Amino acid sequence: MKKYETKDLRTVVFAGHGKCGKTSLAEAFLFDSEATSRLGSVDDETSTLDTEPEELKRKHSLQLSVGDLEWKKRKINLIVTPGDGNFAADAEMGTSVADSAVIVVSAPDGVQVGTERAWRFADSYGLPCVVYVNKLDRDRADFDRTLAEVKDILSSKAVAMQIPIGQEGSFTGVVDLLSLKAATNSGDGRKVEWGDVPADLQDQAASMREELVEGIASSDDELLERYLDAGELTEEEISQGLATAILNGSIVPVLCGSATRNIGVQPIMDFIVNSFPSPLDRPPVKAEDGTEIKQDPTGDFTARVFKTISADIGKIALVKIVSGRLVADSTVSNSSKRHKERVGQLYLLNGKKRDTTTEVVAGDIVGLAKLKDTKTGDSLCDDKVSVIYPKPHVPDPVIGYVVRPKSKGDEEKVAQRLHDLLEEDISLVLDRDSSGTILRGLGQGHIEIAVEKLKRLGVEVDLEDPRVPYRETIKGKAEHVEGKHKKQSGGRGQFGVCFIDMEPKPKDSDSEDSLEFVDAIFGGSVPKQFIPAIEKGIRTRMARGVIAGFPVVNIKVTLRDGKFHPVDSDGRSFEMAGSKGFMAGVNQAKPVLLEPVMEMRVVCPEENMGDIIGDVSSRRGKVLGTEASGHKQIIRAHVPMSEVLRYAIDLESITAGRGEFTTAFSHYEEVPSNLTDKIIAASKVEEDDD
């Protein structure tokens, strides 16, 4: 495989809304560069990059994929990311290791929620961006409308570098505004013919070219001065000025075409190699300790693992080389885990197709197989340095289900397969509580895909809503409550009696323990060796609950008196007495249920704000405040956990997928009396089922 130096690399992330044509554009890149022999199609299931069965079934990307190609003697690394919000973690991870971004927008659909998310990711990592308006051959495609949306929603710095020739079914090519030449394709699209601008577009092209050149000139004071003096710029000045303006974010070029018809593809490939930065031009990458590492091939070797994928040879770690060089058959240090890893072959990937090379340099992407204990987010480096890069940001899960094997005895197998899934997708999270094992993800679709993968891996599971972690407590007092355990069945019996007072634990108590136990016995009515047993019985009953089977919290129990028998009394007897006395005391002291309340932050379009607030209120929520953020509104509220277990599904319906939210535990509140009986009844049904 041909070797490339850092200056000749271009690592580009393709991002945008689901089904906008990111993968199709990448397939056209591979085809036009002759990296593949045919134009892969997502719809025909011939894609080089979308290869997972779940992707073939749904006909869109569900995880990031990588590919590479050579164009005009430079190597382009492609990172194609999913646009569905359920898989936003992969989109952000792919963006985090790119040096530039192509934001793909569907011309019929315009700027969508996934487009905005992709733009935010690219902007947060400071990536130079170009917008590619795709699907101009489709019905309802409108370049002017889409360009206006890009300027209004994504960036006011957006400026057209091309305009389409024809519209919808008559779309045949693009006009390059800098050269004022028309590019059209024939046959399979590999051959591009350059000619004159159609007569009906000449005036528009001239006017838009002037706007573009002014934008380029305005990015640099000296360039602007020369432009104002001469009224024009040379080709070299335009080329250099364009690259500088893109690098510093002064302009966002907008190009266009149709990926599936291979129209307007090679011009953007030319743009990437000529105007996008090499890794050498990008700012240094910051390590966890603040050290700045330049993407320099002469430096010490350091790298970041940004994704783990499955292959027929096992797990493959996708690695971005940040500095230095990596050679095959070498040993590196995993600085995150502080252990050595043996690197065998270096794989260059196009989807599941693999080629090998003997060396990769700073800025390049490589696949490493059979690493023993290296996971997504880990850092690799030379032995002589210890550089750890920040782990990729992972969005918090928004939905979770209890996972139960369909077949008895499959518990261990399910656990192993879930572990495998979590290695590949770090945005999936496993929790355990009284409900069982809970699989949490970024949306309903995220969980559903995980279940499909489990089935493909040989295990089937059922999903259940997790149990809400209610708590029990008391509002009143109970005095001199007797707890008595007496059992006589021949021979030595069991006997223990305690008398307790009970009340809510004082709010000013410094102890975080849910039980404040006070021994107030005088005179030996209960021998001291049995008092810990009484406390143990109380704590055991607190954990099991009294009125609905949920843990009891915030109780003060004072042991006042008791009785014992010199022969029949023992620790177990007083443990049972403590438990029975506690149960009786709770029932006398006005028991109540407490429910967890979540602090929720909802981000939604302005037009959905009223619907969101109304929906929050219908869930017994309390709106804490609202604030504007660009075209979005941010709503903060307190909402009971039981009301938002499946909020991800409902929010998607309300906002047509344009809203997002996060939740975090806030506090416990008393359950309204009209709901308490229902919760208690449901809890008893669960106990009977068990």
ZIHU-V878589 format. One record per run of one state. SS is the DSSP state (alpha for helix, beta for strand, coil for the rest). FROM is the first residue (numbers start at 1). TO is the last residue. Records with the same first field share a line. If there is no record, write none. Layout:
SS->FROM-TO + FROM-TO
This chain:
coil->1-5 + 17-21 + 33-52 + 59-64 + 72-73 + 81-84 + 97-99 + 107-109 + 111-112 + 125-127 + 135-142 + 155-157 + 161-161 + 166-167 + 171-172 + 177-180 + 187-190 + 196-198 + 218-220 + 231-234 + 248-251 + 257-257 + 259-262 + 264-265 + 276-278 + 282-284 + 288-291 + 294-301 + 312-313 + 324-324 + 328-329 + 335-338 + 344-345 + 351-352 + 358-358 + 362-364 + 370-378 + 382-388 + 390-398 + 406-410 + 425-428 + 434-435 + 442-443 + 457-460 + 466-470 + 475-477 + 488-493 + 505-514 + 520-527 + 545-551 + 553-554 + 564-570 + 589-590 + 619-621 + 630-631 + 644-646 + 656-659 + 671-672 + 690-690
alpha->6-8 + 22-32 + 53-58 + 85-96 + 113-124 + 143-154 + 168-170 + 199-217 + 221-230 + 235-247 + 266-275 + 279-281 + 411-424 + 444-456 + 528-544 + 571-588 + 606-618 + 641-643 + 647-655 + 673-689
beta->9-16 + 65-71 + 74-80 + 100-106 + 110-110 + 128-134 + 158-160 + 162-165 + 173-176 + 181-186 + 191-195 + 252-256 + 258-258 + 263-263 + 285-287 + 292-293 + 302-311 + 314-323 + 325-327 + 330-334 + 339-343 + 346-350 + 353-357 + 359-361 + 365-369 + 379-381 + 389-389 + 399-405 + 429-433 + 436-441 + 461-465 + 471-474 + 478-487 + 494-504 + 515-519 + 552-552 + 555-563 + 591-605 + 622-629 + 632-640 + 660-670
